[in-house]
Amino acid sequence: MPGYATWKQLYCEEFRSMTDEGYDTEAALSPSDGEAPLPFPDYVNSEQVTEESERRWREAYERLWALRGNGIRADYRYDEPMGYENIISAAAGCPVYGKLSEEEYRDRIIGAVCGRAAGVILGKPVEMGFDRKKIREYLESVGEYPLNDWISAYSPVLDLRLREDCLPSTKGNVAYVQPDDDIHYTILALLLAERKGMGFTLNDVGENWLDNVPYHWFWCASRQAYYRMVNFEDSIPREKQIAEIPYRLNPWRECIDGQIRCDAWGYFFPGNPRRASEPAYRDCSFSLTKNGCYGGMFVAGCISAALSENPTVDGILDGGLSVIPEGSRLAEAVRFVREKYAECGDWERVCGMIEERYGDIPFCGTVNNLAMVVLALVHGGLDYTKTITTAVMCGIDTDCNAGTAGSICGAAVGRGGIGDRWISPLNDTVKTAILDYGTGTLSGLAERIIKIGLSNL
């Protein structure tokens, strides 16, 4: 197996990715209808995996990959460059943001860190591939729709139990922040900044992961990158192998990984989306390309914009758009959500429009999930509870989206704007699988972030 998947799975995922990116894949073998995308553990192959079948699918993959040499189709309507300067040159103008005082910055960072943690915990139990309708069905069955609190772990009406591993994140059981990759990424970025500064390299990103977190705590492009690093060949220059990680054998290169791992870069650079987006790009480009990178840059830009004087949702989203190409699929999705919500003001209707427009994107995609985050922000209007509950009720990757929306909103409203109801149950305790962190406190995490960010006020 080439890492995270069989060769057949890798082929099916690559076919989709290359087609979405604008490559002409008509000459390639089309995957059979109904192939379920990774990373769902219940993926079922339509044929038994054998040495012979793996050989055939590997050969098919190599033929498919060779089609990249023909370049992007002439009729492809998106402009999606790589390279930081190229990306910024293709982005919209950046607004000017008012600066925070040290006291305001401290409060906002505490709000951002706690807001991220509470959002992740709220969405974690229903991260089960549920869409909006399934989320609503479950919440109605336990008398919790519309969502306004932690979610009950079991529905007697549906005889449905939420994820057993997420019991500590369900109603009546919340007492700390469970280990979660969304939280791990924020801490990993902090560790990277503390040890390497803002001049970290792509190799530093990977080594930071390998030194601190077990393989099984990563998913999608990150897991594949991890696998590739531990299997590097001594006979090939390390820099060459690192440069290949985001592309070859990595059809998840535009997945949600970037969106959930760049909050810290926004925290470090208040009121300066462009400055925040540069380390975010470098972090993401270790394992991601195009919209995968744009997702991380967008989130960092939004958080940086939120960490300013008198933030507004429009100003926050404009900060995010100022660091991604205007002609990208992600920028188009952000504009689409803002326009449709402005027309009708109904989050459920707009959510349905997002599902119709982007419903064929895999569960772990960037464009579909960030569209839900944007919807949660515009509907929430910087009301923290309304923002994170909307993000969860929209479905798809519920813990990631509620965590991202909660982080952005928390950065805008601060600790006081969130309130004790979401923070007190966490008991200022965050548990992780990170070797050089272990169990810590949210307040201590915030203080370490503040120490770095104060120099950029």
GURO-978589 format. One record per residue (C-alpha): residue number from 1; residue in one letter; x, y, z. Coordinates in Angstrom, 3 decimals. Example, Ala and Ser with C-alpha at 12.3 -4.5 7.8 and 13.67 -1.06 7.14 Angstrom:
BEGIN
ATOM seq type       xx       yy       zz
ATOM   1    A   12.300   -4.500    7.800
ATOM   2    S   13.670   -1.060    7.140
END
This chain:
BEGIN
ATOM seq type       xx       yy       zz
ATOM   1    M    0.000    0.000    0.000
ATOM   2    P    1.238    3.534   -0.832
ATOM   3    G    0.492    4.860    2.647
ATOM   4    Y   -3.004    5.881    3.681
ATOM   5    A   -4.851    3.873    1.035
ATOM   6    T   -4.804    0.978   -1.371
ATOM   7    W   -3.768    1.783   -4.916
ATOM   8    K   -7.393    1.568   -6.012
ATOM   9    Q   -8.528    4.042   -3.382
ATOM  10    L   -5.602    6.277   -4.253
ATOM  11    Y   -6.577    6.165   -7.919
ATOM  12    C  -10.230    7.020   -7.265
ATOM  13    E   -9.310    9.937   -5.019
ATOM  14    E   -6.679   11.193   -7.484
ATOM  15    F   -9.102   11.042  -10.387
ATOM  16    R  -11.485   13.320   -8.493
ATOM  17    S   -8.746   15.693   -7.365
ATOM  18    M   -7.179   16.104  -10.784
ATOM  19    T  -10.586   16.650  -12.386
ATOM  20    D  -11.494   19.300   -9.807
ATOM  21    E   -8.134   21.022  -10.306
ATOM  22    G   -8.818   21.383  -14.017
ATOM  23    Y   -6.734   18.603  -15.531
ATOM  24    D   -8.175   16.719  -18.504
ATOM  25    T   -8.879   13.231  -17.173
ATOM  26    E  -11.138   12.041  -19.999
ATOM  27    A   -8.410    9.769  -21.305
ATOM  28    A   -8.131    8.011  -17.933
ATOM  29    L  -10.123    5.116  -16.543
ATOM  30    S  -13.170    6.558  -14.761
ATOM  31    P  -13.757    5.188  -11.256
ATOM  32    S  -16.943    3.191  -10.849
ATOM  33    D  -19.985    5.074   -9.602
ATOM  34    G  -20.608    5.077   -5.897
ATOM  35    E  -17.017    4.958   -4.714
ATOM  36    A  -17.045    6.334   -1.176
ATOM  37    P  -14.202    8.790   -0.515
ATOM  38    L  -11.735    8.398    2.306
ATOM  39    P  -11.271    8.871    5.236
ATOM  40    F  -14.382    6.969    6.275
ATOM  41    P  -13.402    3.699    7.980
ATOM  42    D  -16.383    1.857    6.476
ATOM  43    Y  -15.049    2.179    2.933
ATOM  44    V  -15.908   -0.961    1.030
ATOM  45    N  -13.896   -2.075   -1.969
ATOM  46    S  -15.814   -3.520   -4.891
ATOM  47    E  -13.056   -6.055   -5.405
ATOM  48    Q  -10.779   -7.998   -3.104
ATOM  49    V   -7.383   -6.430   -2.614
ATOM  50    T   -4.752   -8.752   -4.035
ATOM  51    E   -1.203   -8.329   -5.217
ATOM  52    E   -2.437   -8.461   -8.806
ATOM  53    S   -5.226   -5.895   -8.291
ATOM  54    E   -2.801   -3.558   -6.532
ATOM  55    R   -0.389   -3.868   -9.451
ATOM  56    R   -3.140   -2.998  -11.947
ATOM  57    W   -4.355    0.020   -9.986
ATOM  58    R   -0.808    1.240   -9.467
ATOM  59    E   -0.239    1.149  -13.209
ATOM  60    A   -3.542    2.996  -13.713
ATOM  61    Y   -2.457    5.612  -11.195
ATOM  62    E    0.846    6.172  -12.995
ATOM  63    R   -0.993    6.666  -16.309
ATOM  64    L   -3.432    9.063  -14.655
ATOM  65    W   -0.641   11.014  -12.982
ATOM  66    A    1.178   11.384  -16.300
ATOM  67    L   -1.807   13.366  -17.619
ATOM  68    R   -0.759   16.251  -15.372
ATOM  69    G    2.006   16.854  -17.870
ATOM  70    N   -0.635   18.124  -20.320
ATOM  71    G   -1.418   21.025  -18.004
ATOM  72    I   -4.739   22.575  -16.995
ATOM  73    R   -7.614   22.478  -19.505
ATOM  74    A   -7.939   25.586  -21.665
ATOM  75    D  -11.586   26.022  -20.634
ATOM  76    Y  -10.904   25.831  -16.867
ATOM  77    R  -12.352   29.009  -15.361
ATOM  78    Y  -10.416   29.245  -12.095
ATOM  79    D   -7.074   30.912  -11.413
ATOM  80    E   -5.321   29.049   -8.587
ATOM  81    P   -1.591   29.759   -8.328
ATOM  82    M    0.918   28.384   -5.867
ATOM  83    G    3.799   30.322   -4.356
ATOM  84    Y    3.073   32.889   -1.673
ATOM  85    E    3.768   36.008   -3.728
ATOM  86    N    1.717   34.686   -6.647
ATOM  87    I   -1.212   33.993   -4.337
ATOM  88    I   -1.147   37.438   -2.726
ATOM  89    S   -0.824   39.108   -6.134
ATOM  90    A   -4.036   37.354   -7.170
ATOM  91    A   -5.937   38.308   -3.984
ATOM  92    A   -8.268   41.203   -3.230
ATOM  93    G   -6.983   44.300   -1.450
ATOM  94    C   -6.441   44.132    2.298
ATOM  95    P   -8.479   46.459    4.557
ATOM  96    V   -6.767   48.516    7.251
ATOM  97    Y   -7.545   47.355   10.791
ATOM  98    G   -7.425   49.288   14.042
ATOM  99    K   -4.886   48.099   16.599
ATOM 100    L   -5.690   46.547   19.958
ATOM 101    S   -4.214   47.521   23.294
ATOM 102    E   -2.263   44.879   25.180
ATOM 103    E   -5.180   44.367   27.552
ATOM 104    E   -7.639   43.957   24.669
ATOM 105    Y   -5.318   41.555   22.890
ATOM 106    R   -5.005   39.379   25.973
ATOM 107    D   -8.770   39.134   26.362
ATOM 108    R   -9.283   38.398   22.676
ATOM 109    I   -6.708   35.598   22.610
ATOM 110    I   -8.273   33.969   25.649
ATOM 111    G  -11.598   34.225   23.839
ATOM 112    A  -10.134   32.734   20.670
ATOM 113    V   -8.496   29.780   22.436
ATOM 114    C  -11.529   29.017   24.591
ATOM 115    G  -13.847   29.651   21.667
ATOM 116    R  -11.989   27.141   19.548
ATOM 117    A  -11.948   24.525   22.289
ATOM 118    A  -15.649   24.807   23.121
ATOM 119    G  -16.611   24.709   19.439
ATOM 120    V  -14.588   21.551   18.878
ATOM 121    I  -16.143   19.840   21.910
ATOM 122    L  -19.658   20.819   20.842
ATOM 123    G  -19.245   19.369   17.364
ATOM 124    K  -17.107   16.359   18.209
ATOM 125    P  -19.835   13.813   19.121
ATOM 126    V  -21.745   14.286   15.840
ATOM 127    E  -18.709   14.099   13.565
ATOM 128    M  -20.209   10.982   12.048
ATOM 129    G  -20.762   11.963    8.430
ATOM 130    F  -24.109   13.542    9.308
ATOM 131    D  -25.571   16.145    6.974
ATOM 132    R  -27.896   18.959    8.027
ATOM 133    K  -31.028   16.801    7.875
ATOM 134    K  -29.527   13.967    9.922
ATOM 135    I  -28.233   16.431   12.532
ATOM 136    R  -31.692   17.931   12.819
ATOM 137    E  -33.353   14.523   13.060
ATOM 138    Y  -31.073   13.537   15.904
ATOM 139    L  -31.390   16.817   17.790
ATOM 140    E  -35.182   16.810   17.457
ATOM 141    S  -35.298   13.248   18.758
ATOM 142    V  -33.597   14.346   21.989
ATOM 143    G  -35.476   17.647   22.279
ATOM 144    E  -32.403   19.781   21.518
ATOM 145    Y  -33.328   21.478   18.241
ATOM 146    P  -32.436   24.204   17.554
ATOM 147    L  -29.128   23.477   19.236
ATOM 148    N  -28.306   25.673   22.224
ATOM 149    D  -26.188   23.467   24.501
ATOM 150    W  -23.949   20.390   24.553
ATOM 151    I  -25.470   17.398   22.752
ATOM 152    S  -26.950   14.335   24.462
ATOM 153    A  -25.069   11.114   23.807
ATOM 154    Y  -28.053    8.849   23.160
ATOM 155    S  -31.429    9.106   21.448
ATOM 156    P  -33.959    6.560   22.789
ATOM 157    V  -36.364    7.586   20.020
ATOM 158    L  -33.890    6.665   17.265
ATOM 159    D  -32.053    4.091   19.372
ATOM 160    L  -28.935    5.856   18.189
ATOM 161    R  -25.823    6.429   20.260
ATOM 162    L  -23.254    9.005   19.263
ATOM 163    R  -19.561    8.167   19.118
ATOM 164    E  -18.525    6.250   22.220
ATOM 165    D  -15.042    7.774   22.115
ATOM 166    C  -16.641   11.223   22.400
ATOM 167    L  -18.708   10.573   25.523
ATOM 168    P  -16.638   13.154   27.506
ATOM 169    S  -17.817   15.769   24.994
ATOM 170    T  -21.554   15.121   25.431
ATOM 171    K  -24.198   16.775   27.583
ATOM 172    G  -23.703   16.109   31.283
ATOM 173    N  -20.216   14.719   30.746
ATOM 174    V  -18.139   17.721   29.671
ATOM 175    A  -15.339   18.309   32.191
ATOM 176    Y  -12.293   19.023   30.000
ATOM 177    V  -11.165   19.352   26.392
ATOM 178    Q  -10.674   15.892   24.904
ATOM 179    P   -7.612   15.100   22.784
ATOM 180    D   -8.488   16.180   19.249
ATOM 181    D   -6.532   16.886   16.085
ATOM 182    D   -8.092   20.348   15.797
ATOM 183    I   -6.570   21.289   19.158
ATOM 184    H   -3.329   19.417   18.455
ATOM 185    Y   -2.647   21.518   15.366
ATOM 186    T   -2.926   24.785   17.302
ATOM 187    I   -0.474   23.533   19.921
ATOM 188    L    1.880   22.111   17.288
ATOM 189    A    2.026   25.519   15.594
ATOM 190    L    2.782   27.110   18.955
ATOM 191    L    5.606   24.639   19.602
ATOM 192    L    6.983   25.274   16.119
ATOM 193    A    6.948   29.037   16.632
ATOM 194    E    8.533   28.773   20.081
ATOM 195    R   11.369   26.539   18.885
ATOM 196    K   12.041   27.692   15.349
ATOM 197    G   10.592   31.192   15.216
ATOM 198    M    8.816   32.545   12.146
ATOM 199    G   11.627   31.394    9.871
ATOM 200    F   10.707   27.708   10.184
ATOM 201    T   11.208   25.429    7.177
ATOM 202    L    9.004   22.771    5.603
ATOM 203    N   11.258   20.141    7.150
ATOM 204    D   10.665   21.758   10.555
ATOM 205    V    6.906   21.346   10.092
ATOM 206    G    7.247   17.636    9.429
ATOM 207    E    9.815   16.981   12.133
ATOM 208    N    7.598   18.795   14.633
ATOM 209    W    4.814   16.333   13.860
ATOM 210    L    7.021   13.257   13.986
ATOM 211    D    8.596   14.324   17.272
ATOM 212    N    5.312   14.986   19.031
ATOM 213    V    2.233   13.133   17.739
ATOM 214    P    1.612    9.462   16.830
ATOM 215    Y    0.739    8.642   13.225
ATOM 216    H   -2.842    7.573   13.967
ATOM 217    W   -3.735   11.051   15.258
ATOM 218    F   -3.443   12.465   11.738
ATOM 219    W   -5.853   12.129    8.838
ATOM 220    C   -6.026   12.857    5.111
ATOM 221    A   -3.059   14.759    3.650
ATOM 222    S   -1.340   15.047    7.029
ATOM 223    R   -1.330   11.294    7.573
ATOM 224    Q    0.012   10.723    4.084
ATOM 225    A    2.740   13.316    4.649
ATOM 226    Y    3.684   11.646    7.931
ATOM 227    Y    3.887    8.263    6.199
ATOM 228    R    6.042    9.695    3.446
ATOM 229    M    8.479   11.270    5.912
ATOM 230    V    9.071    8.111    7.914
ATOM 231    N    9.718    6.284    4.642
ATOM 232    F   12.175    8.760    3.139
ATOM 233    E   15.032    7.161    1.229
ATOM 234    D   18.563    8.119    2.219
ATOM 235    S   19.713    7.903   -1.390
ATOM 236    I   17.403   10.752   -2.499
ATOM 237    P   17.984   14.359   -1.360
ATOM 238    R   15.649   15.165    1.525
ATOM 239    E   14.603   18.490    0.006
ATOM 240    K   13.462   16.729   -3.177
ATOM 241    Q   11.363   14.240   -1.207
ATOM 242    I    9.774   16.991    0.890
ATOM 243    A    8.907   18.948   -2.256
ATOM 244    E    6.994   15.931   -3.609
ATOM 245    I    4.864   15.415   -0.470
ATOM 246    P    2.012   17.814   -1.359
ATOM 247    Y    1.584   16.338   -4.831
ATOM 248    R    2.502   12.777   -5.688
ATOM 249    L    0.568   10.028   -3.848
ATOM 250    N   -1.464   12.733   -2.106
ATOM 251    P   -4.920   13.234   -3.644
ATOM 252    W   -6.043   14.832   -0.347
ATOM 253    R   -3.920   17.908   -1.086
ATOM 254    E   -6.975   20.198   -1.028
ATOM 255    C   -8.560   18.766    2.096
ATOM 256    I   -9.560   20.419    5.376
ATOM 257    D   -6.147   19.971    7.042
ATOM 258    G   -5.121   23.561    6.314
ATOM 259    Q   -8.348   25.059    7.600
ATOM 260    I   -7.905   23.432   11.002
ATOM 261    R   -4.192   23.975   11.559
ATOM 262    C   -3.566   27.688   11.015
ATOM 263    D   -5.381   29.453   13.869
ATOM 264    A   -2.141   30.148   15.736
ATOM 265    W   -0.647   32.095   12.837
ATOM 266    G   -3.645   34.418   12.998
ATOM 267    Y   -3.315   34.682   16.777
ATOM 268    F    0.317   35.775   16.480
ATOM 269    F   -0.359   38.672   14.081
ATOM 270    P   -3.354   40.735   15.250
ATOM 271    G   -4.845   43.121   12.707
ATOM 272    N   -2.449   42.062    9.934
ATOM 273    P   -3.958   39.332    7.706
ATOM 274    R   -1.189   39.492    5.143
ATOM 275    R    1.507   38.928    7.758
ATOM 276    A   -0.468   36.086    9.337
ATOM 277    S   -0.988   34.393    5.990
ATOM 278    E    2.709   33.935    5.178
ATOM 279    P    3.604   31.389    7.918
ATOM 280    A    0.170   29.843    7.389
ATOM 281    Y    1.063   29.270    3.742
ATOM 282    R    4.427   27.783    4.646
ATOM 283    D    2.842   25.469    7.228
ATOM 284    C    0.159   24.285    4.806
ATOM 285    S    2.433   23.906    1.784
ATOM 286    F    4.276   21.111    3.543
ATOM 287    S    1.392   18.783    2.673
ATOM 288    L   -1.237   20.775    0.741
ATOM 289    T   -1.709   22.706   -2.482
ATOM 290    K   -4.081   25.303   -3.901
ATOM 291    N   -7.388   25.383   -1.988
ATOM 292    G   -5.902   23.255    0.766
ATOM 293    C   -3.366   26.041    1.379
ATOM 294    Y   -5.893   28.782    0.726
ATOM 295    G   -8.132   27.359    3.460
ATOM 296    G   -5.416   27.738    6.080
ATOM 297    M   -4.470   31.184    4.828
ATOM 298    F   -8.105   32.296    4.809
ATOM 299    V   -8.643   31.205    8.412
ATOM 300    A   -5.410   32.867    9.566
ATOM 301    G   -6.455   36.036    7.745
ATOM 302    C   -9.932   36.000    9.296
ATOM 303    I   -8.575   35.509   12.815
ATOM 304    S   -6.002   38.260   12.351
ATOM 305    A   -8.746   40.599   11.131
ATOM 306    A  -10.944   39.613   14.093
ATOM 307    L   -8.115   40.638   16.432
ATOM 308    S   -8.666   44.309   15.673
ATOM 309    E  -10.592   47.279   16.939
ATOM 310    N  -14.393   47.014   16.540
ATOM 311    P  -14.397   43.953   14.272
ATOM 312    T  -17.364   43.106   12.042
ATOM 313    V  -18.205   39.902   10.211
ATOM 314    D  -17.750   41.638    6.861
ATOM 315    G  -14.375   43.017    7.911
ATOM 316    I  -13.285   39.606    9.140
ATOM 317    L  -14.261   37.825    5.925
ATOM 318    D  -12.669   40.558    3.823
ATOM 319    G   -9.456   39.929    5.765
ATOM 320    G   -9.643   36.274    4.805
ATOM 321    L  -10.329   37.079    1.164
ATOM 322    S   -7.363   39.458    1.083
ATOM 323    V   -4.942   36.520    1.273
ATOM 324    I   -6.403   34.041   -1.248
ATOM 325    P   -6.770   34.312   -5.038
ATOM 326    E   -9.959   36.053   -6.163
ATOM 327    G  -10.272   33.531   -8.979
ATOM 328    S  -10.089   30.442   -6.764
ATOM 329    R  -12.865   27.984   -5.999
ATOM 330    L  -12.627   28.905   -2.321
ATOM 331    A  -13.027   32.652   -2.892
ATOM 332    E  -15.995   31.895   -5.145
ATOM 333    A  -17.577   29.805   -2.381
ATOM 334    V  -17.119   32.583    0.197
ATOM 335    R  -18.754   35.104   -2.135
ATOM 336    F  -21.558   32.658   -2.911
ATOM 337    V  -22.467   32.179    0.754
ATOM 338    R  -22.345   35.890    1.547
ATOM 339    E  -24.499   36.766   -1.453
ATOM 340    K  -27.125   34.084   -0.833
ATOM 341    Y  -27.409   34.885    2.868
ATOM 342    A  -27.747   38.601    2.099
ATOM 343    E  -30.607   37.754   -0.263
ATOM 344    C  -32.676   35.596    2.095
ATOM 345    G  -31.243   35.747    5.634
ATOM 346    D  -32.219   32.090    6.172
ATOM 347    W  -29.299   29.882    7.210
ATOM 348    E  -31.144   26.627    6.479
ATOM 349    R  -31.993   27.682    2.941
ATOM 350    V  -28.426   28.781    2.300
ATOM 351    C  -27.108   25.558    3.819
ATOM 352    G  -29.270   23.667    1.335
ATOM 353    M  -27.792   25.744   -1.472
ATOM 354    I  -24.277   24.898   -0.291
ATOM 355    E  -25.189   21.204   -0.200
ATOM 356    E  -26.603   21.385   -3.721
ATOM 357    R  -23.611   23.280   -5.109
ATOM 358    Y  -20.798   21.510   -3.253
ATOM 359    G  -22.382   18.234   -2.176
ATOM 360    D  -20.132   16.120   -4.385
ATOM 361    I  -16.991   17.274   -2.560
ATOM 362    P  -15.743   14.656   -0.069
ATOM 363    F  -16.485   14.973    3.647
ATOM 364    C  -12.969   16.240    4.360
ATOM 365    G  -12.872   18.900    1.627
ATOM 366    T  -11.920   22.529    2.176
ATOM 367    V  -14.389   24.375   -0.044
ATOM 368    N  -17.559   22.713    1.263
ATOM 369    N  -16.567   22.909    4.923
ATOM 370    L  -15.319   26.491    4.839
ATOM 371    A  -18.556   27.472    3.108
ATOM 372    M  -20.363   26.204    6.219
ATOM 373    V  -17.980   28.170    8.462
ATOM 374    V  -18.726   31.342    6.514
ATOM 375    L  -22.451   30.662    6.802
ATOM 376    A  -22.123   30.194   10.565
ATOM 377    L  -20.268   33.502   10.833
ATOM 378    V  -22.693   35.573    8.758
ATOM 379    H  -25.726   34.053   10.476
ATOM 380    G  -24.134   34.247   13.918
ATOM 381    G  -23.286   37.933   13.587
ATOM 382    L  -20.567   37.610   16.281
ATOM 383    D  -23.018   36.016   18.714
ATOM 384    Y  -20.793   33.167   19.905
ATOM 385    T  -23.535   30.663   20.783
ATOM 386    K  -25.408   31.287   17.541
ATOM 387    T  -22.203   30.939   15.554
ATOM 388    I  -20.974   27.592   16.883
ATOM 389    T  -24.415   25.987   17.058
ATOM 390    T  -25.107   26.970   13.449
ATOM 391    A  -21.782   25.480   12.395
ATOM 392    V  -22.739   22.170   14.006
ATOM 393    M  -26.306   22.146   12.676
ATOM 394    C  -24.959   22.606    9.129
ATOM 395    G  -23.327   19.174    9.334
ATOM 396    I  -20.308   17.750    7.467
ATOM 397    D  -17.104   18.065    9.567
ATOM 398    T  -18.868   19.408   12.648
ATOM 399    D  -16.011   19.633   15.156
ATOM 400    C  -13.638   21.232   12.666
ATOM 401    N  -16.178   23.782   11.484
ATOM 402    A  -17.483   24.713   14.918
ATOM 403    G  -13.913   24.964   16.185
ATOM 404    T  -12.888   27.269   13.337
ATOM 405    A  -16.008   29.430   13.586
ATOM 406    G  -15.639   29.519   17.372
ATOM 407    S  -12.008   30.556   17.120
ATOM 408    I  -12.770   33.414   14.725
ATOM 409    C  -15.782   34.606   16.692
ATOM 410    G  -13.950   34.229   20.019
ATOM 411    A  -11.097   36.359   18.669
ATOM 412    A  -13.626   39.080   17.834
ATOM 413    V  -15.653   39.079   21.068
ATOM 414    G  -13.094   37.980   23.661
ATOM 415    R  -13.531   35.931   26.805
ATOM 416    G  -16.409   38.062   28.063
ATOM 417    G  -18.274   37.766   24.781
ATOM 418    I  -18.383   33.997   25.049
ATOM 419    G  -19.605   33.718   28.618
ATOM 420    D  -19.145   31.113   31.321
ATOM 421    R  -21.714   28.637   30.001
ATOM 422    W  -19.309   27.384   27.325
ATOM 423    I  -16.033   27.888   29.183
ATOM 424    S  -16.598   26.877   32.817
ATOM 425    P  -17.501   23.217   32.038
ATOM 426    L  -14.055   22.765   30.458
ATOM 427    N  -12.402   23.382   33.845
ATOM 428    D   -9.469   25.116   32.174
ATOM 429    T   -8.132   21.673   31.203
ATOM 430    V   -6.993   20.476   27.809
ATOM 431    K   -5.782   16.916   27.256
ATOM 432    T   -3.670   16.036   24.233
ATOM 433    A   -1.624   13.254   22.678
ATOM 434    I    1.268   15.672   22.095
ATOM 435    L    4.470   14.385   23.694
ATOM 436    D    5.864   17.791   24.670
ATOM 437    Y    2.554   19.136   25.943
ATOM 438    G    0.439   16.374   27.448
ATOM 439    T   -2.279   17.789   29.685
ATOM 440    G   -2.317   21.541   30.144
ATOM 441    T   -4.611   24.494   30.690
ATOM 442    L   -6.432   26.718   28.242
ATOM 443    S   -5.242   29.750   30.167
ATOM 444    G   -1.626   28.573   29.982
ATOM 445    L   -1.970   27.903   26.250
ATOM 446    A   -3.354   31.406   25.747
ATOM 447    E   -0.485   32.949   27.723
ATOM 448    R    2.134   31.229   25.574
ATOM 449    I    0.408   32.510   22.440
ATOM 450    I    0.156   36.017   23.901
ATOM 451    K    3.874   36.029   24.696
ATOM 452    I    4.660   35.645   21.000
ATOM 453    G    1.886   37.883   19.727
ATOM 454    L    2.645   40.889   21.937
ATOM 455    S    5.671   41.715   19.829
ATOM 456    N    3.395   42.154   16.813
ATOM 457    L    0.849   44.556   18.314
END
